[in-house]
């Protein structure tokens, strides 16, 4: 039995079409997997902020592994802050409201850069006032604060006031976001409103 003859040119054309079709499908799949964030995507080159060890306002030492399965939003501030900190926390409260049931898959961490005044008791009063699910986080001492600030490239500095206890803290204003696998993914710019943040968190949860 003889096989039907095939044109070499036709066969080559068919193979090229098949290859192009496969490539198109592969690119489409990649496009579906690539999230479109409205904040700064740092997942491609963030070689910092891999973990932390901080005590929450309930007295429990926490690391990023404790929040596996949740999106973690991490903000550095202090309770005596007159502007950036309360507005950021109020913004994150609004984000939780926009997320609806998905808010239970999000953990907001408020890391104090002023452990001298921000005691565990004060953090336990201040932070959950915005949302009961939020956690206040405290470095054990100045060395631990310096380490976590260095690990996350956070700036902070004490600014003297009218008395030794009446000082302010200059500090970075943005927030970091970890995905449910505990990988640092986003930098959130300060003061943009809750909608872009809620959008990006939904992307990370999907």
C-alpha positions in Angstrom: 0.0 0.0 0.0 1.4 3.3 -1.0 1.1 6.5 1.1 -0.4 9.6 -0.6 2.2 12.0 -1.7 2.7 15.3 0.3 4.1 18.5 -1.0 7.1 19.5 1.1 6.1 23.2 0.8 2.6 22.5 2.0 3.9 20.5 5.0 6.4 23.3 5.9 3.6 25.8 5.8 1.4 23.7 8.0 4.2 23.3 10.6 4.7 27.1 10.6 1.0 27.7 11.2 0.9 25.1 13.9 3.9 26.7 15.6 2.4 30.2 15.4 -0.9 28.9 16.8 0.9 27.3 19.7 2.9 30.6 20.3 -0.3 32.6 20.3 -1.9 30.3 22.8 1.1 30.5 25.0 1.2 34.3 24.9 -2.5 34.5 25.7 -2.0 32.2 28.7 0.9 34.4 29.9 -1.3 37.5 29.4 -4.0 36.0 31.6 -1.5 35.2 34.4 0.1 38.6 34.4 -1.7 40.8 36.9 -2.3 44.5 36.1 -1.5 46.5 39.2 -2.1 50.1 39.8 0.6 50.4 42.5 4.3 49.8 42.0 5.0 46.1 41.2 8.3 45.3 42.9 8.1 41.5 42.6 10.6 41.5 39.7 13.5 43.0 41.6 12.7 43.2 45.3 15.6 41.6 47.0 14.6 42.9 50.4 11.8 42.6 52.9 11.7 38.9 52.9 10.6 38.4 56.5 10.3 40.1 59.9 10.1 39.2 63.6 7.9 41.6 65.5 5.6 41.4 68.6 1.9 42.1 67.9 -0.3 44.2 70.3 -1.5 40.9 71.9 2.1 40.0 72.9 2.7 37.3 70.3 5.9 37.3 68.2 4.9 37.2 64.5 6.7 36.5 61.2 5.4 36.5 57.7 4.8 32.8 57.9 2.0 33.4 60.4 -0.1 35.0 57.7 0.3 32.5 54.9 -2.8 32.4 52.8 -3.5 36.1 53.4 -2.5 39.3 51.6 -0.5 41.3 54.1 -0.4 45.1 54.0 2.5 46.5 56.1 2.7 50.2 57.1 5.4 51.9 59.2 4.2 54.7 61.4 3.6 55.8 65.0 0.5 56.5 67.1 1.4 60.2 67.8 1.6 60.9 64.1 -0.6 64.0 63.3 -1.4 63.3 59.6 0.1 60.6 57.4 -0.5 57.7 59.8 -4.2 58.2 60.7 -5.1 59.0 57.1 -3.3 55.9 55.9 -5.1 53.7 58.5 -8.4 55.3 57.6 -7.7 54.6 54.0 -6.9 50.9 54.7 -10.1 50.7 56.7 -12.0 51.9 53.6 -10.1 49.3 51.5 -11.4 46.6 53.8 -14.9 47.9 53.4 -14.6 47.8 49.6 -13.2 44.2 49.7 -16.4 42.9 51.4 -16.0 39.2 52.3 -12.5 39.2 50.8 -11.3 41.5 53.7 -11.0 38.4 55.9 -8.2 37.2 53.6 -6.2 40.4 54.3 -4.0 41.3 57.2 -3.0 44.9 57.9 0.1 45.4 60.0 0.9 48.8 61.6 4.6 48.7 62.5 5.7 51.4 65.0 8.9 53.4 64.4 8.4 54.9 67.9 8.6 51.9 70.3 9.8 54.3 73.0 6.2 55.7 73.3 4.2 53.1 71.5 3.8 50.5 74.2 1.9 47.2 73.6 -1.0 48.6 75.5 -1.1 51.8 73.4 -0.9 49.9 70.1 -3.7 47.6 71.3 -5.9 50.6 71.8 -4.9 52.6 68.7 -4.6 50.1 65.9 -7.9 48.1 66.3 -9.8 51.3 66.6 -9.6 51.6 62.8 -10.5 47.9 62.2 -10.5 45.1 64.8 -8.6 42.8 62.4 -5.6 45.2 62.2 -2.6 44.4 64.2 -0.1 46.8 65.8 3.5 45.5 65.6 6.4 46.5 67.9 10.1 45.8 67.6 11.6 44.5 70.8 14.2 47.3 71.0 16.1 49.9 69.0 18.3 47.3 67.4 15.3 45.4 66.2 13.7 48.6 64.9 16.9 49.4 63.0 17.0 45.9 61.5 13.4 45.8 60.3 13.8 49.4 58.9 16.9 48.4 57.0 15.3 45.1 55.8 12.4 47.1 54.3 14.3 50.2 53.3 12.3 52.4 55.6 13.4 55.8 56.7 12.7 57.1 60.1 14.2 59.8 62.3 13.3 61.5 65.6 12.6 65.3 65.3 13.0 67.1 68.7 10.1 69.1 70.0 9.4 71.5 72.9 10.1 68.8 75.5 11.9 65.4 75.6 8.6 63.5 75.2 7.0 65.9 72.8 8.9 64.9 69.6 7.7 63.8 66.2 9.0 61.1 63.8 9.9 61.6 60.2 9.3 58.4 58.3 8.5 56.8 55.0 4.9 57.1 54.0 4.2 54.2 51.7 3.1 50.6 52.5 4.3 47.2 51.4 2.1 44.3 50.2 2.8 40.6 50.4 0.9 38.0 48.4 -0.7 35.0 50.1 2.5 33.0 49.6 4.4 35.5 51.7 6.3 37.1 48.8 6.8 40.9 48.7 4.9 42.1 45.6 3.8 45.8 45.8 4.7 49.2 47.1 1.6 51.4 47.8 2.0 55.1 47.4 0.5 57.3 50.1 -2.7 59.2 49.6 -4.2 57.7 46.4 -7.5 56.6 48.0 -8.8 53.1 48.7 -9.9 52.0 45.2 -6.5 51.3 43.6 -5.4 49.4 46.7 -8.5 47.3 46.8 -8.1 46.6 43.1 -4.5 45.3 43.5 -5.4 43.2 46.6 -8.2 41.5 44.5 -5.6 40.8 41.8 -3.3 39.1 44.4 -6.2 37.1 45.8 -7.5 35.9 42.4 
